[in-house]
């Protein structure tokens, strides 16, 4: 496993890192590993679900017949 030494960290940033590590119940070293893992992990697709579904099926040329609605929408009654 590799070792990394960080020099020149200003006091404010060092203090914030210490507090964040304590809030997460970790050592500062474990907190830095967690931050680096989170930041450098492969990016997930940030588009919404609908956009991802649209992109997946956008090349498919299919026409769907949507039946015409004959009955009016029903109202829902909830028991008190």
C-alpha positions as CSV (number, residue, x, y, z in Angstrom):
1,X,0.0,0.0,0.0
2,X,1.3,3.4,-0.9
3,X,2.1,6.2,1.6
4,X,1.4,9.9,1.0
5,X,2.7,12.8,3.1
6,X,0.9,16.2,2.7
7,X,2.9,19.2,3.7
8,X,1.9,22.9,3.9
9,X,-1.7,22.2,5.1
10,X,-3.0,25.4,6.6
11,X,-4.3,25.4,10.2
12,X,-7.9,26.1,9.3
13,X,-8.1,23.2,6.8
14,X,-6.3,20.9,9.3
15,X,-8.8,21.8,12.0
16,X,-11.8,21.3,9.7
17,X,-10.4,17.9,8.7
18,X,-9.9,17.0,12.4
19,X,-13.5,18.0,13.2
20,X,-15.0,16.1,10.2
21,X,-13.0,13.0,11.1
22,X,-14.3,13.1,14.7
23,X,-17.9,13.6,13.4
24,X,-17.5,10.4,11.4
25,X,-15.8,8.6,14.1
26,X,-12.5,8.1,12.2
27,X,-8.9,9.1,12.4
28,X,-7.8,11.9,10.3
29,X,-5.9,9.5,8.1
30,X,-9.0,7.4,7.6
31,X,-11.0,10.5,6.8
32,X,-8.5,11.6,4.1
33,X,-8.7,8.1,2.6
34,X,-12.5,8.3,2.5
35,X,-12.4,11.8,0.9
36,X,-9.9,10.7,-1.7
37,X,-11.9,7.5,-2.5
38,X,-15.1,9.5,-2.8
39,X,-13.6,12.2,-5.0
40,X,-11.5,10.0,-7.2
41,X,-13.9,7.1,-7.7
42,X,-15.3,6.6,-11.2
43,X,-18.1,9.1,-11.8
44,X,-21.6,7.8,-11.9
45,X,-24.0,9.1,-14.5
46,X,-25.5,12.3,-13.0
47,X,-28.5,12.5,-15.3
48,X,-31.9,11.7,-13.9
49,X,-33.6,8.3,-14.4
50,X,-35.9,9.6,-17.1
51,X,-33.0,11.0,-19.1
52,X,-31.0,7.8,-18.8
53,X,-34.0,5.7,-20.0
54,X,-34.6,8.1,-22.9
55,X,-30.9,7.9,-24.0
56,X,-31.0,4.1,-23.8
57,X,-34.1,3.8,-26.1
58,X,-33.7,6.9,-28.3
59,X,-32.4,4.9,-31.3
60,X,-35.4,2.5,-31.4
61,X,-37.9,3.4,-34.0
62,X,-41.2,2.1,-32.6
63,X,-44.6,3.6,-32.9
64,X,-47.1,2.7,-30.1
65,X,-50.8,3.0,-30.5
66,X,-52.1,4.8,-27.5
67,X,-55.8,3.9,-27.0
68,X,-58.2,6.7,-26.6
69,X,-59.6,7.1,-23.1
70,X,-63.4,6.6,-23.2
71,X,-64.2,6.6,-19.5
72,X,-63.6,9.7,-17.3
73,X,-61.0,9.3,-14.6
74,X,-62.3,7.7,-11.4
75,X,-62.2,9.5,-8.1
76,X,-60.6,7.8,-5.2
77,X,-62.3,7.7,-1.9
78,X,-60.3,7.1,1.2
79,X,-61.8,5.5,4.4
80,X,-61.8,8.0,7.3
